[in-house]
Amino acid sequence: MQDQLRVHRQILYDLALHHLEPLPGNFSRLAYLAGLRNPSTGNYEEEDLCKAYRQEPVHQALTDCHEELFERVLELPLAQQQQELSRHLESQREGIPIGSQQCKALLESWIPQQAPDYLKELFRSNFQVLCELLYVQKARARSNK
């Protein structure tokens, strides 16, 4: 049991140090972790971590980390969520999602599968409003040019 905890902590340490810390903000980290989830299996996979550790402990550690970060994002004030989401989306090639379908697909991919339903609904609600606010801000900025 202690060996399992030690491995779990080491995976989280390696993940934070090498993959999460360099990313700018919680939404970038959330998107990164969500991107490690294989859509067909639901398993989290990160090549370097799986080479250093077995796949099952990596999957469990990444699942726990994704859920923790998801909850941490929801604890942020809405204004800070807006700033971090804006910074993340502006750093992406796709930019701010245009239209509700694009926004919905993105936000659904970021939700951990095991998160409680009430947190999923809160995240969906917040994210939808934030996307709309960012889209309006972007449109205003374009019209002021």
C-alpha positions in Angstrom: 0.0 0.0 0.0 2.7 2.5 0.9 4.6 1.6 -2.3 1.4 2.4 -4.3 1.1 5.8 -2.6 4.7 6.5 -3.2 4.4 5.7 -6.9 1.2 7.8 -7.1 2.9 10.8 -5.5 5.9 10.4 -7.8 3.7 10.3 -10.9 1.9 13.5 -9.8 5.2 15.2 -9.0 6.6 14.3 -12.5 3.4 15.3 -14.1 3.3 18.7 -12.4 7.0 19.4 -12.8 7.4 18.4 -16.5 4.0 18.9 -18.0 1.6 21.1 -15.9 3.8 23.8 -14.4 5.1 25.2 -17.7 1.5 25.8 -18.9 0.0 29.2 -18.4 -3.0 28.9 -16.1 -5.6 26.4 -15.0 -7.5 26.2 -18.2 -4.4 25.3 -20.2 -3.6 22.6 -17.6 -7.2 21.4 -17.7 -7.2 21.2 -21.5 -3.8 19.3 -21.4 -5.1 16.7 -18.9 -8.3 16.2 -20.8 -6.3 15.7 -23.9 -4.5 12.8 -22.2 -7.7 10.9 -22.0 -8.1 8.4 -24.8 -11.7 9.0 -26.1 -12.2 5.4 -27.2 -11.1 3.8 -23.9 -11.5 6.6 -21.4 -8.0 5.8 -20.1 -5.5 8.6 -19.4 -2.2 8.0 -21.2 1.0 10.0 -21.1 3.8 8.3 -23.0 6.8 9.4 -20.8 4.9 8.6 -17.6 3.8 5.2 -18.9 7.3 4.3 -19.8 8.5 5.2 -16.3 5.6 3.7 -14.5 2.9 1.1 -15.4 -0.2 2.3 -17.3 -2.7 1.6 -14.5 -1.0 3.8 -11.8 -0.5 6.5 -14.4 -4.2 6.4 -15.4 -5.3 6.6 -11.8 -3.0 9.5 -10.9 -4.0 11.4 -14.0 -7.7 10.8 -13.3 -7.3 12.1 -9.8 -5.3 15.1 -11.0 -7.9 16.0 -13.7 -10.7 15.9 -11.1 -8.7 18.0 -8.6 -7.9 20.6 -11.2 -11.5 20.7 -12.5 -12.7 21.4 -9.0 -10.0 24.0 -8.5 -11.1 25.9 -11.7 -14.7 25.9 -10.3 -13.5 27.5 -7.1 -12.0 30.5 -8.9 -14.0 33.7 -9.0 -15.8 34.0 -12.4 -13.8 37.0 -13.4 -10.6 35.0 -12.9 -12.0 32.1 -14.8 -12.8 34.5 -17.7 -9.2 35.9 -17.7 -7.6 32.5 -17.6 -10.0 31.1 -20.3 -9.3 34.1 -22.5 -5.6 33.7 -22.2 -5.8 30.0 -22.9 -8.1 30.3 -25.9 -6.1 33.2 -27.4 -3.0 31.0 -27.2 -4.7 28.3 -29.3 -4.7 28.2 -33.1 -8.5 27.8 -33.1 -9.0 30.9 -30.9 -12.3 31.6 -29.1 -14.9 29.0 -30.1 -17.5 30.6 -32.4 -21.0 29.2 -32.0 -22.5 27.1 -29.3 -21.7 23.7 -30.9 -18.0 24.4 -31.0 -18.0 25.7 -27.5 -20.1 22.8 -26.2 -17.7 20.2 -27.8 -14.7 21.9 -26.2 -16.2 22.1 -22.7 -17.5 18.6 -22.7 -14.0 17.3 -23.5 -12.6 19.1 -20.4 -15.0 17.6 -17.9 -13.7 14.6 -16.0 -15.9 11.5 -16.4 -16.2 10.8 -12.7 -17.0 14.4 -11.6 -20.3 14.8 -9.7 -23.2 15.8 -11.9 -23.8 19.1 -10.1 -20.2 20.2 -10.8 -20.5 19.2 -14.4 -23.6 21.4 -14.7 -21.9 24.3 -12.9 -18.9 24.0 -15.3 -21.2 23.8 -18.4 -23.1 26.9 -17.2 -20.0 28.9 -16.4 -18.2 27.9 -19.5 -21.1 28.7 -21.8 -21.4 32.2 -20.3 -17.7 32.8 -20.4 -17.5 31.8 -24.1 -20.3 34.2 -24.9 -18.6 37.0 -23.0 -15.3 36.4 -24.7 -17.0 36.3 -28.1 -18.8 39.6 -27.4 -15.5 41.2 -26.2 -13.7 40.0 -29.4 -16.5 41.3 -31.6 -16.3 44.7 -29.8 -12.6 44.9 -30.2 -12.8 44.2 -33.9 -15.5 46.8 -34.4 -13.4 49.4 -32.6 -10.4 49.0 -35.0 
